[in-house]
């Protein structure tokens, strides 16, 4: 009798362990794009499920016929009857008119690299620039390569957003250099009047015992806040209908309110909006009038279409009319990037912002939102606008970018900055630049083609290059110098004079276990991103091995580094689950 009672309770509670039917299907928008991370609530059990990366779902259900409630940000809730005997295709209607999906294109192309095996990823209506992972290059044929230097960090916080939603991360959303930028690893103040300081290390590669890993650490000087000239800041805020969600306009209002606390009396702030209301929302206002600025931000409301092109033109026109010669002149664009009126595609926006590139007006892009977030558009705008790019997934990130790192985000100490490095083929057989996949434009010496970036106050760049070394007799390598030569190209803000600094990279090998923690930590971040991308170069590495490297090298007093360990744990569970699901769920 007791056993029968237990069985009866289990059946009535609708536990998945006693489900008798399997419901499969997919969720798409009106343009047939798959929608990931859509919330699915089953009426019979009240359990909550989520759609996968390609919009699909597979659910154990207790009944052959049931009802599902489908919920997704930016879409109307849909309640649909379902039958386990049929494959379900559920269409969600957007709350606002969706823009046409732009055609993805390669931001850079590696010569002779095959595209045949490339997978196609979509994440709802989100768009990301297609990336090609840098391959190994023969040093004797192409001894020199280059990459842009910038302070972009958007990729890391966006990755965190996906993992917090228990979702795998789209490969094209992962930019390894931005992941390392996030931590500002091992900052060292340049001495004297120098703009940059340079350090390097050479060690064994933790994911390939036959290879070596070269670390390049370039740090920019910190601007003296007391000596920084006046700032002319134009907040360009998207107030269209797509921003009417808690993680969009309300988050941006909170973010800009935090930023106002850093303003000085000699600074000037203006606000331009686009959406249901277009134009100047706040005329140029002194930074000491914080109450007036905060009240103006508080009154912002979302609604209407997204005429991003018009907003950009209006913001630059205002910044130009209030231009401070010798000061910091910057437009700060805050949006989900979902432009649906005027110029919309990446190519059109590239041409639009290129018209302002010759001016000394910089552009910072702050991305928000999910589901229709246009990472690819904001990346283009920030790159061509001589600026930087961050993604705000919560108020904590907004505080980090606009308060804790205010000077790094707003004040540039160098512009058009890029590095090229030339290897000695006597020591290097092949090399692979890790990250910078959308910046490298050729295999041979092509530094003139690299589009340099903006370097903010106190920024520390950590770049990694995987080396396939020439095997020499013991001790022979140490007598050859330099191992490689690094050249930093840059201009100072307000000037067009080109500056060049050189740094000889010595061949001084250290075992990985003997490296300082900051180098080993940066290697763990690069490995983490590579594993999320499912890179062919790190396939033999396990999540447990990554965890060991990260835990042995992180700084327990650094909140961001501690959080990073938690992200690794989340990714391990998600990717193991995904791997198991692919093995057990048959393909259509």
TORDRENPA-400543 format. One line per field, with one value per residue (C-alpha): residue in three letters; residue number from 0; z, y, x. Coordinates in Angstrom, 2 decimals. Layout:
BEGIN
residuo: ALA,...
num: NUM,...
zz: Z,...
yy: Y,...
xx: X,...
END
This chain:
BEGIN
residuo: UNK,UNK,UNK,UNK,UNK,UNK,UNK,UNK,UNK,UNK,UNK,UNK,UNK,UNK,UNK,UNK,UNK,UNK,UNK,UNK,UNK,UNK,UNK,UNK,UNK,UNK,UNK,UNK,UNK,UNK,UNK,UNK,UNK,UNK,UNK,UNK,UNK,UNK,UNK,UNK,UNK,UNK,UNK,UNK,UNK,UNK,UNK,UNK,UNK,UNK,UNK,UNK,UNK,UNK,UNK,UNK,UNK,UNK,UNK,UNK,UNK,UNK,UNK,UNK,UNK,UNK,UNK,UNK,UNK,UNK,UNK,UNK,UNK,UNK,UNK,UNK,UNK,UNK,UNK,UNK,UNK,UNK,UNK,UNK,UNK,UNK,UNK,UNK,UNK,UNK,UNK,UNK,UNK,UNK,UNK,UNK,UNK,UNK,UNK,UNK,UNK,UNK,UNK,UNK,UNK,UNK,UNK,UNK,UNK,UNK,UNK,UNK,UNK,UNK,UNK,UNK,UNK,UNK,UNK,UNK,UNK,UNK,UNK,UNK,UNK,UNK,UNK,UNK,UNK,UNK,UNK,UNK,UNK,UNK,UNK,UNK,UNK,UNK,UNK,UNK,UNK,UNK,UNK,UNK,UNK,UNK,UNK,UNK,UNK,UNK,UNK,UNK,UNK,UNK,UNK,UNK,UNK,UNK,UNK,UNK,UNK,UNK,UNK,UNK,UNK,UNK,UNK,UNK,UNK,UNK,UNK,UNK,UNK,UNK,UNK,UNK,UNK,UNK,UNK,UNK,UNK,UNK,UNK,UNK,UNK,UNK,UNK,UNK,UNK,UNK,UNK,UNK,UNK,UNK,UNK,UNK,UNK,UNK,UNK,UNK,UNK,UNK,UNK,UNK,UNK,UNK,UNK,UNK,UNK,UNK,UNK,UNK,UNK,UNK,UNK,UNK,UNK,UNK,UNK,UNK,UNK,UNK,UNK,UNK,UNK,UNK,UNK,UNK,UNK,UNK,UNK,UNK,UNK,UNK,UNK,UNK,UNK,UNK,UNK,UNK,UNK,UNK,UNK,UNK,UNK,UNK,UNK,UNK,UNK,UNK,UNK,UNK,UNK,UNK,UNK,UNK,UNK,UNK,UNK,UNK,UNK,UNK,UNK,UNK,UNK,UNK,UNK,UNK,UNK,UNK,UNK,UNK,UNK,UNK,UNK,UNK,UNK,UNK,UNK,UNK,UNK,UNK,UNK,UNK,UNK,UNK,UNK,UNK,UNK,UNK,UNK,UNK,UNK,UNK,UNK,UNK,UNK,UNK,UNK,UNK,UNK,UNK,UNK,UNK,UNK,UNK,UNK,UNK,UNK,UNK,UNK,UNK,UNK,UNK,UNK,UNK,UNK,UNK,UNK,UNK,UNK,UNK,UNK,UNK,UNK,UNK,UNK,UNK,UNK,UNK,UNK,UNK,UNK,UNK,UNK,UNK,UNK,UNK,UNK,UNK,UNK,UNK,UNK,UNK,UNK,UNK,UNK,UNK,UNK,UNK,UNK,UNK,UNK,UNK,UNK,UNK,UNK,UNK,UNK,UNK,UNK,UNK,UNK,UNK,UNK,UNK,UNK,UNK,UNK,UNK,UNK,UNK,UNK,UNK,UNK,UNK,UNK,UNK,UNK,UNK,UNK,UNK,UNK,UNK,UNK,UNK,UNK,UNK,UNK,UNK,UNK,UNK,UNK,UNK,UNK,UNK,UNK,UNK,UNK,UNK,UNK,UNK,UNK,UNK,UNK,UNK,UNK,UNK,UNK,UNK,UNK,UNK,UNK,UNK,UNK,UNK,UNK,UNK,UNK,UNK,UNK,UNK,UNK,UNK,UNK,UNK,UNK,UNK,UNK,UNK,UNK,UNK,UNK,UNK,UNK,UNK,UNK,UNK,UNK,UNK,UNK,UNK,UNK,UNK,UNK,UNK,UNK,UNK,UNK,UNK,UNK,UNK,UNK,UNK,UNK,UNK,UNK,UNK,UNK,UNK,UNK,UNK,UNK,UNK,UNK,UNK,UNK,UNK,UNK,UNK,UNK,UNK,UNK,UNK,UNK,UNK,UNK,UNK,UNK,UNK,UNK,UNK,UNK,UNK,UNK,UNK,UNK,UNK,UNK,UNK,UNK,UNK,UNK,UNK,UNK,UNK,UNK,UNK,UNK,UNK,UNK,UNK,UNK,UNK,UNK,UNK,UNK,UNK,UNK,UNK,UNK,UNK,UNK,UNK,UNK,UNK,UNK,UNK,UNK,UNK,UNK,UNK,UNK,UNK,UNK,UNK,UNK,UNK,UNK,UNK,UNK,UNK,UNK,UNK,UNK,UNK,UNK,UNK,UNK,UNK,UNK,UNK,UNK,UNK,UNK,UNK,UNK,UNK,UNK,UNK,UNK,UNK,UNK,UNK,UNK,UNK,UNK,UNK,UNK,UNK,UNK,UNK,UNK,UNK,UNK,UNK,UNK,UNK,UNK,UNK,UNK,UNK,UNK,UNK,UNK,UNK,UNK,UNK,UNK,UNK,UNK,UNK,UNK,UNK,UNK,UNK,UNK,UNK
num: 0,1,2,3,4,5,6,7,8,9,10,11,12,13,14,15,16,17,18,19,20,21,22,23,24,25,26,27,28,29,30,31,32,33,34,35,36,37,38,39,40,41,42,43,44,45,46,47,48,49,50,51,52,53,54,55,56,57,58,59,60,61,62,63,64,65,66,67,68,69,70,71,72,73,74,75,76,77,78,79,80,81,82,83,84,85,86,87,88,89,90,91,92,93,94,95,96,97,98,99,100,101,102,103,104,105,106,107,108,109,110,111,112,113,114,115,116,117,118,119,120,121,122,123,124,125,126,127,128,129,130,131,132,133,134,135,136,137,138,139,140,141,142,143,144,145,146,147,148,149,150,151,152,153,154,155,156,157,158,159,160,161,162,163,164,165,166,167,168,169,170,171,172,173,174,175,176,177,178,179,180,181,182,183,184,185,186,187,188,189,190,191,192,193,194,195,196,197,198,199,200,201,202,203,204,205,206,207,208,209,210,211,212,213,214,215,216,217,218,219,220,221,222,223,224,225,226,227,228,229,230,231,232,233,234,235,236,237,238,239,240,241,242,243,244,245,246,247,248,249,250,251,252,253,254,255,256,257,258,259,260,261,262,263,264,265,266,267,268,269,270,271,272,273,274,275,276,277,278,279,280,281,282,283,284,285,286,287,288,289,290,291,292,293,294,295,296,297,298,299,300,301,302,303,304,305,306,307,308,309,310,311,312,313,314,315,316,317,318,319,320,321,322,323,324,325,326,327,328,329,330,331,332,333,334,335,336,337,338,339,340,341,342,343,344,345,346,347,348,349,350,351,352,353,354,355,356,357,358,359,360,361,362,363,364,365,366,367,368,369,370,371,372,373,374,375,376,377,378,379,380,381,382,383,384,385,386,387,388,389,390,391,392,393,394,395,396,397,398,399,400,401,402,403,404,405,406,407,408,409,410,411,412,413,414,415,416,417,418,419,420,421,422,423,424,425,426,427,428,429,430,431,432,433,434,435,436,437,438,439,440,441,442,443,444,445,446,447,448,449,450,451,452,453,454,455,456,457,458,459,460,461,462,463,464,465,466,467,468,469,470,471,472,473,474,475,476,477,478,479,480,481,482,483,484,485,486,487,488,489,490,491,492,493,494,495,496,497,498,499,500,501,502,503,504,505,506,507,508,509,510,511,512,513,514,515,516,517,518,519,520,521,522,523,524,525,526,527,528,529,530,531,532,533,534,535,536,537,538,539,540,541,542,543,544,545,546,547,548,549,550,551,552,553,554,555,556,557,558,559,560,561,562,563,564,565,566,567,568,569,570,571,572,573,574,575,576,577,578,579,580,581,582,583,584,585,586,587
zz: 0.00,0.90,-2.48,-4.36,-2.50,-3.47,-7.13,-7.07,-5.62,-8.22,-11.09,-9.80,-9.32,-12.97,-12.21,-15.36,-14.13,-14.78,-18.07,-20.78,-23.84,-25.61,-27.13,-29.74,-31.75,-32.44,-31.86,-34.53,-35.20,-38.13,-40.38,-39.56,-37.49,-34.60,-31.12,-28.33,-24.56,-24.94,-21.75,-22.12,-19.36,-19.48,-18.20,-16.86,-14.60,-14.37,-15.05,-16.87,-19.87,-22.38,-26.11,-27.29,-29.31,-32.57,-31.13,-30.66,-27.62,-26.46,-23.33,-21.44,-20.74,-18.78,-21.36,-25.11,-25.42,-23.39,-23.45,-23.48,-22.64,-24.68,-23.26,-24.83,-24.29,-27.12,-28.31,-27.53,-25.16,-27.05,-25.47,-27.77,-27.59,-28.42,-29.38,-28.84,-32.06,-34.09,-34.40,-33.16,-35.08,-33.01,-34.38,-32.05,-33.11,-32.27,-30.16,-32.58,-36.30,-36.69,-39.02,-41.97,-40.90,-42.26,-44.23,-42.12,-43.63,-42.72,-40.90,-41.94,-44.19,-43.84,-47.23,-48.60,-45.51,-46.37,-45.39,-46.29,-42.73,-41.17,-39.11,-39.36,-36.04,-35.33,-31.97,-32.42,-34.20,-32.68,-35.15,-34.80,-37.25,-38.73,-37.47,-38.83,-36.23,-37.10,-38.40,-37.97,-40.28,-41.68,-40.22,-43.05,-45.59,-43.43,-40.50,-39.61,-38.44,-36.78,-34.72,-33.47,-29.87,-28.20,-24.89,-26.13,-23.51,-24.80,-25.55,-21.97,-20.36,-23.28,-22.73,-19.07,-20.08,-22.12,-19.38,-16.76,-18.98,-19.00,-22.73,-24.91,-26.39,-30.15,-31.42,-33.21,-29.95,-28.50,-29.09,-27.07,-26.98,-25.45,-22.82,-21.71,-21.92,-19.37,-16.53,-17.38,-16.48,-14.85,-15.30,-15.06,-15.13,-17.94,-16.66,-17.40,-20.37,-22.07,-23.34,-23.19,-21.35,-22.75,-21.17,-22.54,-21.46,-23.30,-21.86,-22.64,-24.04,-21.57,-24.29,-26.62,-25.11,-28.43,-28.64,-26.76,-25.70,-26.13,-23.85,-24.83,-22.20,-23.34,-20.81,-21.48,-19.13,-16.81,-17.56,-14.75,-13.92,-12.50,-15.77,-18.20,-20.25,-20.38,-21.86,-24.34,-23.97,-26.02,-24.69,-27.70,-26.22,-28.06,-26.73,-29.40,-28.70,-28.64,-25.57,-23.45,-21.31,-17.87,-19.25,-21.84,-21.32,-17.51,-17.28,-19.44,-17.36,-14.29,-16.09,-17.24,-13.82,-12.33,-14.90,-14.02,-10.64,-12.41,-14.22,-13.37,-13.50,-16.64,-18.47,-20.75,-21.27,-23.91,-24.58,-28.02,-28.31,-31.16,-31.22,-30.67,-29.85,-31.96,-31.42,-28.62,-25.27,-23.12,-24.45,-23.50,-19.70,-17.26,-15.45,-12.08,-12.80,-11.88,-10.67,-14.02,-15.94,-13.69,-13.99,-17.77,-17.80,-15.45,-17.83,-20.75,-21.99,-24.74,-27.80,-31.58,-34.39,-34.35,-36.62,-35.55,-38.58,-37.83,-34.18,-35.06,-37.45,-34.86,-32.10,-34.22,-35.39,-31.78,-30.71,-33.57,-32.65,-29.03,-29.92,-27.34,-29.02,-27.11,-25.00,-24.99,-27.50,-27.43,-28.47,-26.23,-28.11,-25.94,-27.75,-28.57,-32.10,-33.61,-36.27,-38.48,-40.09,-42.42,-42.99,-41.31,-42.63,-41.36,-44.70,-44.64,-41.03,-41.86,-44.59,-42.34,-39.44,-41.76,-42.73,-39.17,-38.73,-39.67,-36.84,-33.30,-32.04,-30.56,-30.28,-27.36,-27.88,-25.00,-25.98,-24.02,-24.42,-25.73,-28.45,-31.00,-29.83,-32.82,-31.70,-35.28,-35.87,-32.65,-33.26,-36.70,-35.32,-32.45,-34.70,-37.41,-34.89,-33.28,-30.04,-27.75,-27.14,-24.00,-23.29,-20.15,-18.95,-15.52,-13.23,-11.79,-15.26,-15.84,-12.61,-13.67,-17.14,-16.34,-12.78,-11.82,-15.31,-16.25,-17.20,-19.27,-21.08,-21.74,-21.88,-24.68,-24.33,-27.85,-31.06,-34.28,-32.25,-33.60,-33.00,-35.50,-34.53,-36.66,-35.75,-36.33,-38.61,-37.15,-33.90,-35.03,-37.49,-37.31,-35.18,-34.45,-33.13,-30.45,-30.81,-32.89,-35.49,-36.95,-37.00,-38.86,-42.57,-44.18,-43.61,-44.75,-43.56,-43.93,-41.10,-43.36,-43.79,-40.08,-38.63,-35.34,-32.18,-29.30,-26.10,-22.88,-19.78,-17.79,-20.17,-20.06,-23.23,-22.92,-26.26,-26.71,-29.66,-29.92,-31.26,-33.10,-32.38,-34.36,-32.31,-31.58,-29.60,-25.89,-25.14,-28.80,-28.73,-25.94,-28.04,-30.75,-30.06,-30.46,-30.66,-32.13,-32.53,-31.53,-32.97,-31.58,-33.97,-32.58,-32.63,-29.69,-29.28,-31.12,-33.35,-36.70,-36.17,-36.28,-33.39,-33.40,-30.43,-30.63,-28.16,-28.58,-27.36,-25.79,-26.04,-22.34,-21.78,-18.46,-17.63,-17.42,-13.72,-12.94,-14.65,-12.55,-11.80,-14.15,-17.20,-16.27,-15.57,-18.99,-20.58,-18.76,-20.13,-23.69,-23.20,-21.76,-24.79,-27.16,-25.49,-25.67,-29.40,-29.65,-31.33,-33.17,-31.48,-27.95,-28.51,-26.46,-23.36,-20.67,-18.57,-15.50,-16.83,-17.47,-13.95,-12.45,-14.34,-13.42,-9.73,-9.37,-10.89,-10.06,-7.52,-4.72,-3.83,-7.32,-7.56,-11.36,-11.27,-8.57,-10.68,-13.64,-11.81,-11.40,-15.13,-15.89,-13.64,-15.38,-18.83,-17.86,-16.86,-19.90,-22.48,-20.94,-21.01,-24.63,-25.63,-23.90,-25.50,-29.00,-28.36,-27.06,-29.16,-32.79,-35.58,-37.92
yy: 0.00,2.38,1.71,2.42,5.69,6.83,5.97,7.87,11.00,10.90,10.62,13.50,15.76,15.37,14.55,14.23,10.85,9.41,11.21,8.95,11.20,13.28,16.64,18.11,21.30,24.68,28.36,31.01,34.64,35.85,35.93,32.22,33.01,30.54,32.01,30.73,30.90,31.31,30.41,27.48,26.72,23.43,23.69,20.13,20.40,24.15,23.24,25.88,24.95,26.92,26.61,25.70,27.68,26.92,27.44,23.74,21.96,18.40,17.89,14.84,15.37,13.33,13.70,13.26,16.55,19.59,23.38,25.51,29.16,30.67,33.81,35.81,39.38,41.63,39.22,38.69,35.77,32.82,30.10,27.10,23.61,20.91,17.24,14.90,13.06,16.15,18.17,21.69,24.82,27.84,31.38,34.37,37.82,40.74,43.58,46.00,45.83,43.83,45.19,43.13,40.70,41.98,39.68,38.50,39.12,38.37,41.21,39.79,37.01,34.76,34.00,30.52,29.52,27.18,28.14,24.78,23.46,26.66,26.30,28.87,30.27,32.44,33.58,34.80,38.14,38.92,39.52,39.02,39.68,36.41,35.52,33.29,31.93,32.78,29.71,28.85,30.90,29.86,32.26,31.93,33.07,35.54,36.59,39.69,40.09,42.89,43.64,46.68,47.84,48.89,48.67,46.89,44.55,43.85,40.18,39.12,40.55,39.26,35.76,36.09,36.92,33.71,31.53,33.10,32.11,28.52,28.77,27.88,30.94,31.66,31.27,34.61,36.39,35.29,37.67,36.48,39.81,41.48,38.74,39.50,43.27,42.84,42.18,44.79,42.10,43.15,46.90,48.49,52.28,53.52,55.45,59.05,60.59,57.23,56.48,52.69,50.06,46.60,43.19,39.65,36.03,32.76,29.47,26.06,25.96,24.36,22.93,21.65,20.17,20.49,24.25,27.38,30.40,33.98,36.63,40.30,42.85,46.48,49.09,52.68,55.56,56.87,60.32,62.84,63.59,66.98,67.92,66.46,69.30,69.90,67.25,67.72,64.64,63.92,61.09,59.54,57.36,54.97,55.49,53.41,50.75,47.93,49.57,49.22,46.37,46.39,45.39,48.16,51.78,51.49,50.00,52.77,55.46,53.96,53.73,57.35,58.52,56.79,58.41,61.90,61.55,61.69,64.97,68.08,71.70,72.29,69.39,69.83,67.27,67.13,64.45,63.46,60.84,58.90,56.83,58.13,61.42,62.57,65.38,67.26,66.21,68.21,71.24,71.60,71.70,72.33,69.21,70.86,70.99,67.34,67.69,69.09,66.33,63.57,64.89,64.95,61.31,60.24,61.58,59.36,56.94,54.31,54.12,54.34,53.18,53.19,55.91,55.31,57.01,60.27,60.08,59.58,62.53,64.76,63.76,64.43,67.73,68.78,67.56,69.55,72.73,72.49,71.21,71.98,72.46,70.50,68.83,65.45,65.40,62.19,60.79,57.96,55.84,53.57,51.12,47.52,48.39,47.54,50.28,49.94,53.39,54.91,53.31,49.92,47.47,47.24,48.55,51.55,52.37,51.97,54.57,56.85,56.89,57.02,60.52,61.66,59.72,62.63,64.74,64.61,63.39,59.88,57.35,55.03,52.37,50.81,47.76,46.38,43.86,40.36,38.64,41.42,42.74,43.86,43.30,43.42,46.94,48.40,46.83,48.48,51.85,51.78,50.61,53.18,55.91,55.74,54.63,51.73,49.24,47.69,45.53,46.21,43.07,44.48,47.49,46.07,46.13,49.66,50.76,49.08,50.68,54.17,54.71,52.43,52.58,56.01,57.46,54.38,54.51,58.26,59.59,58.37,58.58,57.26,56.74,54.76,52.34,49.01,46.52,44.54,41.81,40.20,36.72,35.23,32.21,30.62,30.19,30.08,27.56,28.54,30.96,31.65,34.92,34.08,36.33,39.54,37.44,40.41,42.67,40.69,41.48,39.52,36.85,38.90,42.28,44.47,46.95,49.80,48.06,47.58,49.96,51.15,51.51,53.92,53.25,54.51,55.81,53.05,50.20,46.94,44.82,41.15,39.39,35.72,34.01,30.22,29.19,26.04,26.38,25.36,22.65,23.63,22.06,22.76,26.29,27.36,29.36,31.63,32.88,34.16,37.56,38.94,36.18,38.70,42.46,44.35,47.75,49.98,52.50,55.27,58.91,61.20,62.66,65.94,65.19,63.48,62.79,59.09,57.69,54.45,52.57,49.30,46.47,43.49,40.25,38.09,34.30,33.60,30.41,29.62,26.51,27.34,26.39,28.93,31.88,34.70,34.26,37.04,35.29,31.93,33.61,35.28,31.89,30.45,33.23,32.59,28.86,29.45,31.47,28.92,26.10,28.11,28.59,24.86,25.76,22.94,24.02,23.22,20.15,17.89,20.06,19.26,21.61,20.14,21.07,24.63,24.84,23.78,26.52,29.20,28.27,28.15,31.61,33.85,36.68,35.87,39.59,40.48,40.23,39.88,37.06,35.24,35.57,34.20,30.88,30.63,31.23,28.32,26.06,27.16,26.62,23.16,22.09,23.69,22.31,18.82,18.87,20.05,17.32,14.69,16.05,15.81,12.18,11.21,13.31,12.12,14.66,15.27
xx: 0.00,2.85,4.54,1.30,0.89,4.43,3.79,0.49,2.11,4.89,2.41,0.30,3.33,4.35,7.97,10.08,11.35,7.86,7.18,5.82,6.04,8.69,7.87,10.23,10.18,11.73,10.98,11.53,10.70,8.62,11.69,12.28,15.39,15.86,15.36,17.60,17.06,13.29,11.42,9.01,6.51,4.62,1.03,0.78,3.83,4.65,8.29,10.37,12.55,14.65,15.17,18.67,21.21,19.40,15.93,15.23,13.81,13.17,11.05,9.84,6.11,3.54,0.76,0.45,-1.46,-0.47,-0.23,2.96,3.47,6.33,8.01,10.86,12.08,10.96,8.23,4.56,3.88,2.39,0.21,-0.05,-1.58,0.96,0.83,3.78,2.96,3.94,7.13,6.28,7.33,6.32,6.54,6.84,5.72,8.02,6.62,8.28,8.99,12.22,14.88,16.03,18.73,22.07,24.29,27.20,30.63,34.21,35.93,39.31,40.49,43.49,44.99,44.30,42.31,39.42,35.87,34.37,34.23,32.88,29.69,26.92,25.68,22.66,21.34,17.80,18.06,21.47,24.29,28.04,30.86,32.09,35.54,38.25,40.64,44.23,46.11,49.78,52.02,55.41,57.95,60.44,57.81,55.88,58.09,56.04,52.47,50.52,47.44,45.54,45.75,42.50,40.65,37.53,36.07,32.56,33.10,33.83,30.67,28.58,30.03,29.11,25.53,25.22,26.71,24.45,21.52,22.84,23.55,26.51,28.22,28.13,31.72,31.66,30.77,34.14,37.05,40.02,41.86,38.79,38.59,42.16,41.53,38.76,41.22,43.89,46.42,49.74,49.68,53.15,53.51,55.83,58.83,59.71,57.91,57.31,53.82,54.26,56.25,57.00,57.60,57.66,57.97,58.49,57.29,55.88,52.35,49.90,47.66,50.41,53.57,55.42,54.85,55.88,53.85,55.05,53.52,53.66,52.63,52.24,51.07,50.00,50.69,47.98,46.67,47.02,43.38,44.31,45.99,43.41,41.87,38.09,35.83,33.01,30.79,27.68,25.50,23.73,20.96,18.65,15.10,13.31,10.69,13.25,14.82,11.68,13.01,14.70,18.12,18.13,17.02,16.57,20.07,21.50,19.80,21.42,24.78,24.83,23.68,26.72,28.98,27.73,29.45,32.84,32.17,34.16,33.05,35.10,33.40,30.39,27.61,24.89,22.26,20.93,18.18,16.61,13.42,9.90,11.64,14.60,17.07,18.81,17.35,19.77,21.61,25.31,25.43,28.29,29.52,28.88,25.12,24.73,21.14,20.01,21.80,20.41,16.86,17.19,18.36,15.55,12.87,13.94,11.25,11.31,9.07,8.99,11.34,15.15,16.58,20.18,21.68,19.91,20.93,24.60,24.57,22.88,25.31,28.41,26.98,26.43,29.88,31.40,29.51,30.72,34.20,36.90,40.27,42.89,40.21,38.50,35.65,33.64,30.25,29.02,26.49,24.32,22.03,21.20,22.36,18.98,18.77,15.69,15.34,17.94,21.34,21.33,23.93,27.51,28.84,26.47,27.35,31.04,30.72,28.67,31.12,34.14,33.05,33.75,36.99,39.24,37.82,39.20,35.82,36.06,33.24,32.50,29.82,27.91,25.86,22.91,20.10,19.63,17.64,18.13,21.50,23.64,27.22,28.49,27.17,28.53,31.92,32.10,31.05,33.57,36.39,35.82,34.99,38.46,36.85,36.13,33.36,31.84,28.79,26.74,25.00,24.10,24.54,27.76,29.35,28.03,29.71,32.97,33.08,31.79,33.03,35.92,37.47,36.14,39.53,40.45,37.09,37.01,40.59,42.86,46.64,47.29,45.34,45.81,47.90,49.04,51.83,53.82,56.23,58.92,60.20,63.62,63.03,66.16,64.23,60.59,59.23,55.56,53.54,49.87,48.46,45.87,42.83,42.69,40.84,39.00,42.07,44.71,44.38,47.20,49.81,52.78,54.02,50.93,51.20,50.12,46.78,46.07,43.52,44.98,42.94,42.48,44.44,42.90,44.63,46.33,45.50,47.47,47.46,48.36,48.85,49.71,51.37,51.69,55.10,56.16,59.90,62.93,64.59,68.17,70.94,70.83,72.03,72.26,69.03,70.21,73.08,70.76,69.24,66.75,64.16,61.72,61.38,58.24,57.36,54.61,53.07,50.84,49.84,49.16,45.66,45.30,48.30,48.85,52.55,53.43,55.46,57.43,58.87,60.80,61.32,63.63,62.05,64.76,64.82,64.61,62.62,60.91,58.87,55.16,54.96,57.72,56.03,54.56,50.86,49.75,51.19,49.67,46.32,46.31,47.06,44.04,41.80,43.01,42.47,38.99,37.95,39.44,37.51,34.29,34.98,35.74,39.02,40.74,44.00,42.81,40.64,42.92,42.60,40.01,37.91,39.56,43.00,41.81,40.40,43.74,45.62,43.08,42.84,46.62,47.12,44.12,44.24,41.74,41.60,40.38,36.59,36.62,39.15,37.18,34.02,35.97,36.50,32.73,32.27,34.59,32.50,29.29,30.79,32.01,28.48,26.84,29.27,29.29,25.50,25.49,27.95,25.83,22.65,24.12,25.00,21.55,19.13,18.85,19.11,16.17
END
